[in-house]
Every structure is written in C-alpha cells, then in structure tokens.
Amino acid sequence: VKKGETAENYAATRLPAIQNAVGYLKVGQQTAATFGALSGFWREHTLSLEQRLVTQFQFYCLSKGEMYTFTFSCDPSAAKETQAMAQTFLRGTTFG
C-alpha cells in the first residue's frame, strides 16, 4: 500500500483491472462504510463472467499498513441475501 493511500483510492485503482477482465461490468453503489470495527470502502457491481452474470460485493479496508479486500459473489437473484450475509460477516471481523 502506498503511503497515504485510502481504501477508496485503492478500490479506484482496482476497478480498471476488473473492467479489463470481464465482458460486462455495471457498477452500483460505492461508498465509505463501517462494519463493526472495520472502516473502509464498499462497492457493489454486476459483471459477466464466462457467459454468466455475477453480482459482487467488495469491501476494502486498511489495517496496520495492509490493505484487505473482501469479495462476496453470487447469482444476481441472491444479491439481497448475500449482501446481508456479507455485512454480517464483516461486522464480526477483526484483525488481531
């Protein structure tokens, strides 16, 4: 991680790589977010992967000089349930 880099800045640098790797990408909500003890950047997007639509929820957070990315993927029909599960998981996550 570059000195002074935020989770939001880091997430922005990752987006072009995602766009280049898939045939279709629609970015949804992007926002600063806090889940329990973790503060960072939340992104939702839908992409085409091997001829199939996939919804992903990504959370980027910085802890002790290291950037962590949590990615949760699902069929778009399960997005609501997967988002709730992802956020519950993140609220219970801590770094030692």
N, C-alpha and C positions, 0 to 999 in steps of 0.2 A: 504494500500500500504506500502510495506517495505521501510524503509529509503534508499534512493539512487537508488531505482528501477526505471527503464526507461520503457517507453511504449513498446519498443521492448522486453525487458526482461519479462515484464508481459505477452505480447502476446505469447511468447515462453512457458510460464507455462500453458497457456490455451489450447494449441494445443493437448496435450495428452488426455485431457478430451473430446475434440471434437472427436478425433480418437476412443476413447473407446465407445462413444455414438452412433456411426454410423457404418454401414456395409462397407462403401467405402468412402475414402477421397483422393482427389488429390489436393495438394497444388500448386497454381500457383504463381503469383508474390507476393513477400514480400519485402517491402522497407520502409525506412523512408519517410515521406511525410508531406507536409504542405498544408493546405486548408484554405485560408483566414488567420484568427488569430490563427488557431489551428495547432499545430505541433505534430506529433506522428508517429504511425506505421500503415501501410496499408497492409492488407493481402487479397488475393483472393483465394477461393477454391471452389471445387465442391464436393458434398457429396451425399450419398444415404440416403434418409430419408423416411421410410415407403414405400419402393419399388419404390421410385421416385427420379430422380436426381434433385438436387437443387444447384444453384450457389449462393455463398455468398461473399459479400464484407464486410470486417470488418476494422474499424479504431479505434485504441486505442490511447487515449491521456490523459495526466496528467494535471490537473488544480487545483491549490490551495490544493495540497496534496491528491487529489482524482483522481482515475483512471476511465475514462469513456470509454465504448465500444459502438460503433455504428455498428449495423449489418443490412445489406440490403440483402434480399433474393429474388430469382426469379427463374423462369424456365431458364435453360441454353440458350434457344432460345432468351430470352430477356436480356441477360447479358450486351450487349453493351449499350442499353438504360438505364438499371438500374445503371450501373457504372456511366454514365454521370449524371443521376439524383442524385445519392449518393454524387458525388463530388460537384455538385452544391449546394446541401443541406449543406454539410459540410463547404463550403466556406462562407455561410451565417450564420453559427452558432457561437455564442459567449457565454461565461459564464459571468454572472454579477458580 
